[in-house]
Amino acid sequence: MRGGAELSRHTTTVIAGGGVSGLSLAAHLAVADHRHPVVVVDDGSHPLDDRTWASWSDRPGLLDAAASRWFERIRVHVNGRTTVIPLGRYRYRVVRGSDLRSVVRRYTDPLPHFTFHRGHVDRADQDGVVVDGDHVRARWVFDSVIGPEVPPPSEAQLGFRGWYVRSERAAFDAETPTFFDFRTSQDHGASFVYVLPFDAHHALVEHTSFTASGALEIPRVQQEALTEYLTEVVCTGGHEVEREEHAVLPLHAAQAQRRRGNVLTIGTRGGLLKASTGFGYQRIQRDSEAIAKSLRRNGHPFDLPEPSGRFRMFDAVLLDVVTRESAQLERAFGALFRYRTAEPALRFLDEATTPPQEWKLFAGMPAPVYLAAAGRRLSS
Ligand SMILES: Cc1cc2nc3c(=O)[nH]c(=O)nc-3n(C[C@H](O)[C@H](O)[C@H](O)COP(=O)(O)OP(=O)(O)OC[C@H]3O[C@@H](n4cnc5c(N)ncnc54)[C@H](O)[C@@H]3O)c2cc1C
């Protein structure tokens, strides 16, 4: 590890934060033959070990070797019915933090100009970053830890509490994650349970809810819902919670101001979480690839695809609707996932559908409720 003074002599590209976005970008820069020194600075405050990300994709990705599980179908329970739906051209994969790190290091370790530094980034500005009090000059800064000076307003928040459970009985279907199950109370916000199975006895069981910005998270409600779900729906016959994770993520439908001089914000702070789902992993992969491509082609990292105004509007409208009337979340998910495969819904969530496809998907959702929300959005 190098000290601040040495860093400043060598570094031209600083990646602040070595989580999903920082590591993914480092790997993409390495394969794009980025010739200038790159240093990834992470303070270890959010260790990668024990973290897991799930995401869907319909194409191969650079970091696919980090996936420890791949699924070809999902289960949904909506409007009183359970259905198992094939994913069509999509696959759902699970990546563990330790695997992500080792796959990224396969790309960066052979390149001596890629280094990893343990340090706390205090500030990111025009000509570099301040790491543990030392200014480090940089041509480009990719910032996943400080974020824009003025974050965009948040439309809603996604609260989740996940239990890593060991069940007495072989209660989980090891081949089929449950994307959403609405068999828990909707009294405290639009919510569902998500199940990511590891084997028949082990799974991550997560209570997820969309609430208005600033609404208080009530851990007791989430815990009771999880206990009820495990006991009465999964029928574990007794279970142990081995680990818990919880978070409240602000959801922004508006685009974050990502660029400040030579600083580009990446990851969650760069607005890469999809506002209507809270998923970010796959969007971060696409963003990392686009940044590396822009640097290679243009000598700067800012030639990135414009976020779609249409999909931001859809996200904002959905969040408006479900935070006012919680029962609408089940109706919306029921409408999106009503097809023979999950492909139309996943393509829509990937923002890759055309307007005619979207109109078909929206049939089955109550038009007046959504038009009223769109009207509120346009007049705000
Ligand atoms: C609990 C949880 C589960 C999630 N699960 C999924 C999922 O399954 N699928 C999905 O698509 N999305 C998921 N997300 C959303 C999103 O994909 C993740 O949050 C993802 O980790 C975001 O990547 P990031 O690089 O922005 O942040 P992180 O991955 O959190 O990386 C930030 C890094 O910066 C470091 N750091 C922080 N502050 C400083 C500082 N000042 N100086 C130096 N280093 C610093 C931390 O140690 C960390 O390594 C989840 C989010 C949460 C909170």
The ligand as a Gaussian input file, in Angstrom:
#p B3LYP/6-31G(d) Opt

LIG

0 1
 C      -28.233000      -4.188000       1.741000
 C      -28.339000      -3.915000       0.257000
 C      -28.578000      -4.973000      -0.627000
 C      -28.666000      -4.723000      -1.997000
 N      -28.900000      -5.783000      -2.843000
 C      -28.965000      -5.559000      -4.170000
 C      -29.176000      -6.648000      -5.066000
 O      -29.339000      -7.801000      -4.649000
 N      -29.217000      -6.397000      -6.395000
 C      -29.056000      -5.134000      -6.905000
 O      -29.079000      -4.969000      -8.133000
 N      -28.850000      -4.085000      -6.075000
 C      -28.797000      -4.259000      -4.730000
 N      -28.573000      -3.198000      -3.892000
 C      -28.425000      -1.851000      -4.475000
 C      -26.995000      -1.559000      -5.038000
 O      -26.739000      -2.386000      -6.151000
 C      -25.897000      -1.756000      -3.995000
 O      -26.086000      -0.860000      -2.928000
 C      -24.473000      -1.570000      -4.546000
 O      -23.579000      -2.059000      -3.581000
 C      -24.156000      -0.109000      -4.879000
 O      -22.818000      -0.009000      -5.286000
 P      -21.903000       1.264000      -4.883000
 O      -20.589000       1.044000      -5.490000
 O      -22.645000       2.517000      -5.168000
 O      -21.807000       1.196000      -3.292000
 P      -21.062000       0.121000      -2.420000
 O      -21.086000      -1.201000      -3.081000
 O      -21.687000       0.218000      -1.056000
 O      -19.562000       0.616000      -2.348000
 C      -19.142000       1.759000      -1.626000
 C      -17.734000       1.447000      -1.100000
 O      -17.152000       2.651000      -0.626000
 C      -16.499000       2.412000       0.601000
 N      -16.556000       3.714000       1.288000
 C      -17.622000       4.324000       1.822000
 N      -17.310000       5.569000       2.235000
 C      -15.996000       5.747000       1.930000
 C      -15.096000       6.845000       2.038000
 N      -15.469000       8.060000       2.521000
 N      -13.827000       6.671000       1.605000
 C      -13.419000       5.505000       1.075000
 N      -14.240000       4.440000       0.927000
 C      -15.509000       4.573000       1.334000
 C      -17.239000       1.278000       1.272000
 O      -16.373000       0.527000       2.115000
 C      -17.713000       0.465000       0.056000
 O      -16.803000      -0.572000      -0.252000
 C      -28.516000      -3.406000      -2.513000
 C      -28.316000      -2.349000      -1.609000
 C      -28.233000      -2.588000      -0.252000
 C      -28.029000      -1.410000       0.676000

